[in-house]
Amino acid sequence: MPAESLPAFRVFLRLRTHPGAGPALERAWLLGADLIAAQPDNLGQWLARDTEDPDTYYVVSDWTDEARFRSYERSTLHAEHLARLRPHRTGGEMWTMSVVRSRPGP
């Protein structure tokens, strides 16, 4: 991947679900994923479930830059996505970071 196409800004979330609510959270996340992917500044997103704790999920999303992510974060679209996830969650944490290097696989 050429350096100029590196994602500039990454958001990492850890979500806790109510016991057994994982499948419902997955469905709710998927409903919003296509809408988020349609945002021109979203470079991709991933949902993963913890291998040791089925009530813990991770979301990673890449954005062109922090300003554009923050703009999305304040949008109605984001508020609607959070509202879909909220009934299935017990809490979560968010970290943000700048991607500085990447080495694609074979």
Secondary structure, 3 states (H helix, E strand, C coil): CCHHHCCCEEEEEEEEECCCCHHHHHHHHHHHHHHHHCCCCEEEEEEEECCCCCCEEEEEEEECCHHHHHHHHCCHHHHHHHHHHHHHEEEEEEEEECCCCCCCCC
